[in-house]
Amino acid sequence: MFAVNLGDLVQDSLDHRMAQMLVAPVRGDVITAEPGRVDGFAVLLACDDTRAQAIVDVIRLKFAKSALRCYTNAGKTGKPTKTWRRI
């Protein structure tokens, strides 16, 4: 599963609107991706992993990892884990 940081996503700029348009059709539940941080909430991408990975790839073309944080809970074997890591 994949998720995009909610705090980063709601910033009001022309660049962030592009990311908002990518995420809006597939937005899912809000999760805590980084516990203990005020801005650690993220919105799940409620679609198949191939489409979610493509959305993250397009976001990465425009934004650095620190500018718009994306997460996955897939471990090294590809199976879901309890924790979220930045990608």
Backbone bond lengths (Angstrom), bond angles and torsions (degrees), N, CA, C in turn:
res aa  C-N    CA-C-N  psi(-1)  N-CA   C-N-CA  omega(-1)  CA-C   N-CA-C  phi
1 M - - - 1.446 - - 1.518 109.27 -
2 F 1.310 114.79 153.86 1.451 121.60 -179.32 1.516 109.51 -127.04
3 A 1.335 115.79 155.76 1.460 122.03 179.29 1.527 108.95 -148.62
4 V 1.336 115.87 156.92 1.462 122.63 178.78 1.523 107.62 -124.78
5 N 1.332 116.62 136.17 1.457 121.75 -177.18 1.523 110.59 -61.02
6 L 1.324 114.84 128.24 1.460 121.38 -175.59 1.524 112.12 -69.86
7 G 1.315 117.42 -41.67 1.462 121.26 179.87 1.520 111.96 -62.76
8 D 1.327 116.59 -41.13 1.465 120.63 178.57 1.524 110.87 -69.00
9 L 1.312 115.81 -35.97 1.464 121.33 -174.85 1.523 112.91 -69.96
10 V 1.328 118.09 -32.85 1.464 120.22 -174.00 1.525 113.80 -89.01
11 Q 1.305 118.70 5.35 1.458 120.45 176.06 1.521 108.94 -62.88
12 D 1.320 115.40 142.64 1.464 119.88 -175.59 1.525 110.95 -96.77
13 S 1.305 115.09 92.00 1.459 121.37 172.78 1.521 107.77 -148.48
14 L 1.294 116.17 160.93 1.460 120.61 -178.60 1.532 110.87 -61.25
15 D 1.325 117.29 -39.38 1.471 120.79 179.94 1.524 111.30 -64.55
16 H 1.325 116.81 -41.15 1.464 119.74 -178.32 1.534 111.81 -71.81
17 R 1.289 118.00 -23.43 1.473 120.06 176.93 1.524 111.03 -65.02
18 M 1.327 116.75 -33.15 1.457 120.13 177.07 1.530 109.82 -62.15
19 A 1.321 116.34 -44.85 1.464 120.50 178.70 1.525 110.45 -65.71
20 Q 1.322 117.47 -38.81 1.462 121.18 178.14 1.522 110.87 -60.67
21 M 1.334 116.74 -40.08 1.469 120.32 179.50 1.529 111.83 -67.61
22 L 1.324 117.72 -31.47 1.460 120.57 177.13 1.523 111.93 -71.03
23 V 1.319 116.37 -38.21 1.457 121.70 -174.35 1.527 112.69 -84.80
24 A 1.318 117.92 -32.69 1.471 121.88 -173.38 1.530 114.31 -52.18
25 P 1.317 120.83 -45.97 1.472 119.34 -177.57 1.531 114.41 -68.15
26 V 1.327 117.43 -18.58 1.464 119.96 -175.59 1.529 112.44 -120.63
27 R 1.320 117.37 18.70 1.468 119.35 -176.22 1.523 110.26 -68.25
28 G 1.308 113.45 140.91 1.462 120.64 179.84 1.518 110.26 -122.49
29 D 1.312 115.52 -147.38 1.460 121.76 -178.89 1.525 111.28 -70.65
30 V 1.329 114.98 160.31 1.459 121.61 174.48 1.531 107.68 -92.14
31 I 1.326 115.76 132.82 1.462 121.81 -178.90 1.532 109.25 -125.27
32 T 1.317 115.70 165.93 1.464 121.10 173.74 1.519 107.18 -97.87
33 A 1.314 116.14 104.17 1.462 120.76 -177.39 1.529 111.56 -88.22
34 E 1.335 116.43 -31.29 1.461 121.16 179.33 1.523 108.60 -128.46
35 P 1.335 117.62 85.96 1.462 121.06 -178.77 1.531 111.47 -58.82
36 G 1.317 115.64 142.22 1.455 120.72 179.02 1.513 114.19 90.25
37 R 1.308 117.84 -7.31 1.475 121.24 177.87 1.515 108.95 -106.57
38 V 1.320 115.50 141.03 1.460 120.19 178.33 1.525 110.46 -63.23
39 D 1.309 116.74 -36.41 1.463 121.64 -178.75 1.532 111.77 -102.48
40 G 1.319 117.27 33.52 1.458 121.09 -175.62 1.516 115.51 -92.55
41 F 1.334 117.15 11.87 1.465 120.24 -179.25 1.521 110.70 -90.08
42 A 1.327 114.98 148.17 1.462 120.49 -179.20 1.525 109.32 -141.47
43 V 1.317 115.35 156.99 1.459 121.17 177.11 1.527 108.19 -103.89
44 L 1.322 115.32 129.89 1.467 120.56 178.90 1.523 110.77 -69.15
45 L 1.312 116.05 147.10 1.458 121.31 172.69 1.524 105.95 -93.98
46 A 1.325 116.20 105.73 1.464 122.78 -174.75 1.527 110.00 -86.92
47 C 1.319 114.85 72.13 1.463 121.24 177.91 1.524 107.03 -154.62
48 D 1.312 116.81 179.45 1.459 119.05 179.32 1.531 110.02 -69.41
49 D 1.316 116.19 159.32 1.465 121.42 -175.01 1.523 113.28 -63.15
50 T 1.313 117.72 -31.54 1.467 120.37 179.05 1.520 110.52 -64.93
51 R 1.323 116.76 -45.99 1.471 120.79 179.05 1.528 110.25 -67.40
52 A 1.329 117.51 -41.27 1.465 120.90 179.45 1.524 110.80 -62.76
53 Q 1.328 117.34 -42.63 1.469 120.62 178.00 1.524 110.42 -63.21
54 A 1.322 117.79 -38.10 1.463 121.50 177.88 1.530 110.90 -64.54
55 I 1.330 117.50 -40.13 1.464 121.36 177.47 1.525 110.02 -62.59
56 V 1.322 116.59 -45.02 1.470 120.69 178.54 1.526 110.26 -63.19
57 D 1.317 117.85 -40.90 1.470 121.39 179.04 1.525 111.42 -61.63
58 V 1.317 117.64 -41.84 1.467 121.14 178.57 1.533 110.02 -67.16
59 I 1.324 116.68 -41.03 1.469 120.09 176.75 1.529 110.10 -60.42
60 R 1.312 117.76 -41.08 1.469 121.86 -179.16 1.534 112.34 -67.18
61 L 1.316 118.34 -22.62 1.472 120.05 176.41 1.531 110.66 -64.21
62 K 1.329 117.02 -31.37 1.459 121.87 -175.11 1.529 113.30 -104.55
63 F 1.339 117.71 -33.90 1.461 121.79 -171.73 1.525 111.81 -118.57
64 A 1.324 115.09 142.67 1.470 120.96 172.96 1.523 109.03 -75.39
65 K 1.335 116.75 164.74 1.469 121.24 -178.88 1.518 112.20 -59.13
66 S 1.332 117.42 -31.85 1.465 120.20 -178.48 1.531 112.52 -84.87
67 A 1.310 118.26 -18.96 1.467 121.28 -178.29 1.526 112.37 -82.72
68 L 1.316 117.58 -35.32 1.462 122.75 177.56 1.524 106.56 -143.96
69 R 1.320 115.08 101.28 1.461 120.69 -173.34 1.525 111.48 -78.66
70 C 1.325 114.81 130.55 1.465 122.51 175.38 1.523 107.46 -120.07
71 Y 1.330 115.94 151.98 1.455 121.47 -175.11 1.519 111.29 -134.37
72 T 1.324 114.59 157.65 1.450 121.74 169.94 1.524 108.02 -139.86
73 N 1.305 116.23 151.96 1.456 119.25 175.47 1.528 110.81 -110.65
74 A 1.322 116.70 15.06 1.463 121.03 177.94 1.523 109.15 -80.83
75 G 1.301 115.76 131.34 1.457 121.06 177.44 1.519 110.69 -80.16
76 K 1.330 116.08 -172.21 1.465 120.84 -179.14 1.524 112.08 -64.26
77 T 1.328 116.57 -27.07 1.461 120.23 179.44 1.524 112.21 -87.33
78 G 1.352 116.22 -6.02 1.456 120.01 -179.42 1.517 113.66 93.75
79 K 1.320 117.22 -5.89 1.464 120.81 179.26 1.531 109.51 -87.62
80 P 1.335 117.04 146.90 1.469 120.36 -178.72 1.531 112.55 -62.85
81 T 1.323 115.82 143.35 1.460 122.68 175.62 1.526 108.80 -117.43
82 K 1.320 117.00 175.20 1.460 121.23 179.65 1.524 112.86 -78.31
83 T 1.321 117.03 -24.89 1.453 121.05 -176.06 1.527 111.23 -102.72
84 W 1.313 114.88 157.18 1.456 122.17 178.30 1.522 108.20 -106.57
85 R 1.327 116.83 140.52 1.462 120.32 176.04 1.522 109.61 -125.56
86 R 1.334 113.91 148.40 1.473 118.61 179.58 1.522 110.42 -72.55
87 I 1.323 114.03 144.45 1.471 119.51 175.75 1.506 108.95 -127.65
